[in-house]
């Protein structure tokens, strides 16, 4: 198979390689560029462990060919690193750490990148928007509550206030045992 030349900016650094036309972006990032945070969990777009930002948009890199990323910018978990080279200083990764939004860590890079994309698209996130936005990212360990909390913290929201609001919006509007209707026909 004849290779195709691609030039992709990965985490602010220009890369240039000759690749097979069928090479997935996830494999390009891991094998050609040497970035291992982009995890490959399914190769079928089911888990989201390979989520990266492609020109600022959250994408699952197991569904994008490297040739489709030609002349575009890719940001991976490693690209969130600050000046000191530590990605734990990024607001999203710091929130994940503070809110215990990880356990085994396999899904964490994809979750962090998905949340980073969500916040960029909609900085005024609420719990519902976070849950809907992360619908395509699977975590088999956490139960998602701390991941949602981390996303809200990273977006500058108070997750405890969000939970109170969510609980209030689902609560009955009257005290138990009291009727909301008129008193006509009510028995004493």
N, C-alpha and C positions, 0 to 999 in steps of 0.2 A: 504494500500500500504506500502510495506517495504521501510524503509529509506536507503539511501546510504551515507556513510561517505565521506565528501569532506574536503580537506585541501587546502585552497586558500590563497595566500599572497595578502592582499588587502592594498594598499598604504604603503607597507613595513612592515605591521603587519600580523603575521600568524593568520589565522582563521581556525577553525575546527568545523564542524557541521554535523549532520545527516539530510539529506534533501530528499524530494520526488524526484525520478528520473526525473520528468517532470518540476521541479521548474526552472524557467528562471533566468538567472544571474541577470537581472535587479531587480527582486523581491528579490533574495537572498541579494543583496547589500542594498536594502532599508529595508527589513523586518528583516533579520537575523543579518546584520552587522550594521544597523542603519544609513547608509549614504543616505541622501535624495537629494543630488544634481543630482543623476542619475534619470532623469525624465522619466516617462512612458507616452508617448503621443499617441501611436497607437497599440502596440503589434504586428505590422505587418511589421516592418522594413521600413516603409514609411517615418517617420519623422526625425529620428536621434537624438531625444532628450535624448535617453538612451546611447549615444555613450560613450564608455570607451576604455582604452587601455588594451589589453590582450596580455601579454608578448611583449609589445611595439607596437602592431598592433592595429589600430583603428577598433573597432567592435561595432555593435549595440547589446547591451546586451539583447534586447528582442528577439534575434534570437539565443542566446547561452544558453544552459542549464548549470546550476551550476555544474553538474557532468562533463561537458566538460572542465570546468575551473579548475578541480582538479589538484593540483600540479603545477599550473601556477600562474603568478603574474598579478593582476588587478590594474590599476591606474584609480581613479575617479577624478573628479574636486577637491574633498577635498585633494587628494594626491598631488596636485600641490602646496600645502602650503609650505612656506619656514620655516626656523627655528623659526620664530615668530608665526607660525600657521596661517598666513594669505595668502590665495591663490591669493589675489590681487597683491602680489609682484611678482608672476610668470610673465615672459616676455609676454606670450600670454594673460593672463588676464589683465595685465597692458596695453597692446596694445588695447584690446577690450574697456577698460575704456577710454583711451586717444582718441581713434578714434570713440567713441560713437557707438560701434558695438553691442549694445543691446537696447532693449526697454522694453518689459514686462519681459524679463529674462528667460522665460520658456525654450527656445531652447538654451540659452547661454551655459550651461554646456556641452551639446552635441557638440555644435559648437566649443567651446574651446578645447575639447578633440580631435575632428576631426582635427582641425588646428594643435594641438600639434603633432598628428600622421603624418600629412602631412609634417610638418617641419622636423621631425625625418627621414622620408623617403626621402625627397628631400629638403635640406636646400636652394637650389637655385631656389626657387619658383618664378614664374611670375604670373601676373593676370589670365591668362588663366588656368594655373595649379591649382591655388586656386579655381577658379570657377568650374573646372571639379572635383576637389577633394572634394568639398562640395556639389556636385550635389545631394547626398542622404540625406542631412540635410535641413529640411524645417524651414523657419522663416516666420511667417505670419505678422510680424510688420515692419521690417526694409527695405526691398527691397534689401538687401544683399550688397549694395555698401560700407557701413561702416564696415561690417564684412570682406569683401575682403580687404579693406584698413588696418584693424587691423591685418589680417593674413600677409600681406606684411610687415607691420611695425615689427611684431614679428619675421619675417624671416630676418630682417635687410635690407629691401628694402625701397626705397622711393616711396610710392604709387602715388605721383604726377608725378614723372618721368615715372612710369608705364603707367599712363593714357595718358601722352604725347606720349609715344612710341606707345601705342595702337591706339591713334587718328591718328598719322602719318602713321601707317601701313595700315589704312583703307582709308586714304585720296587719292584723285586722284593725279597722278604724274605730272600733268601739271595744269597750271592756267586755270580757266574756260574760255571758248571761244577760246582756242588755240588747234590746232590739234596736235596729236602725230605722225601722218603718214607723208609720203613724200609730197612734194609740187606738185608732178605731178598730173595733173588733178584737181588741186584745182582751184576754181573760185575766181576771184578777187572781 
